[in-house]
């Protein structure tokens, strides 16, 4: 884990199926970027929020 990293919950829709995945990133923008790299353009990101512990 990098300095300043947090855990974000990303809600996305792929092929009509909703998924929620946990991503470790510094900002919500970086979390979106990670999802786009992993799933490609077919993943429609609906919501990104910080996971509270």
FIFIPA-672544 format. One record per residue (C-alpha): residue number from 1; x, y, z. Coordinates in nm, 2 decimals, decimal comma, padded with zeros to 4 digits. Layout:
# residues N
drense	px	py	pz
NUM	X	Y	Z
...
//
This chain:
# residues 53
drense	px	py	pz
1	00,00	00,00	00,00
2	00,12	00,34	-00,09
3	00,14	00,65	00,14
4	-00,20	00,82	00,15
5	-00,39	00,53	00,00
6	-00,75	00,46	00,10
7	-01,00	00,19	00,02
8	-01,28	00,29	-00,23
9	-01,59	00,09	-00,32
10	-01,66	00,12	-00,69
11	-02,01	00,03	-00,81
12	-02,01	-00,06	-01,18
13	-02,23	-00,22	-01,45
14	-02,08	-00,47	-01,69
15	-02,31	-00,64	-01,95
16	-02,62	-00,54	-01,75
17	-02,49	-00,69	-01,43
18	-02,41	-00,47	-01,13
19	-02,08	-00,53	-00,94
20	-01,92	-00,37	-00,64
21	-01,55	-00,40	-00,61
22	-01,30	-00,27	-00,35
23	-01,00	-00,07	-00,49
24	-00,70	00,07	-00,30
25	-00,62	00,41	-00,44
26	-00,52	00,76	-00,33
27	-00,82	00,94	-00,49
28	-01,15	00,85	-00,65
29	-01,02	00,94	-00,99
30	-00,73	00,69	-00,95
31	-00,99	00,43	-00,84
32	-01,19	00,49	-01,16
33	-00,87	00,46	-01,36
34	-00,78	00,13	-01,20
35	-01,12	-00,02	-01,29
36	-01,10	00,11	-01,65
37	-00,76	-00,05	-01,69
38	-00,88	-00,38	-01,54
39	-01,22	-00,41	-01,71
40	-01,18	-00,19	-02,02
41	-01,44	00,04	-02,18
42	-01,73	-00,20	-02,13
43	-01,74	-00,12	-01,76
44	-01,98	00,17	-01,68
45	-01,88	00,32	-01,35
46	-02,19	00,42	-01,16
47	-02,05	00,53	-00,82
48	-01,72	00,56	-00,63
49	-01,72	00,62	-00,25
50	-01,47	00,59	00,02
51	-01,51	00,28	00,24
52	-01,54	00,38	00,61
53	-01,39	00,15	00,87
//
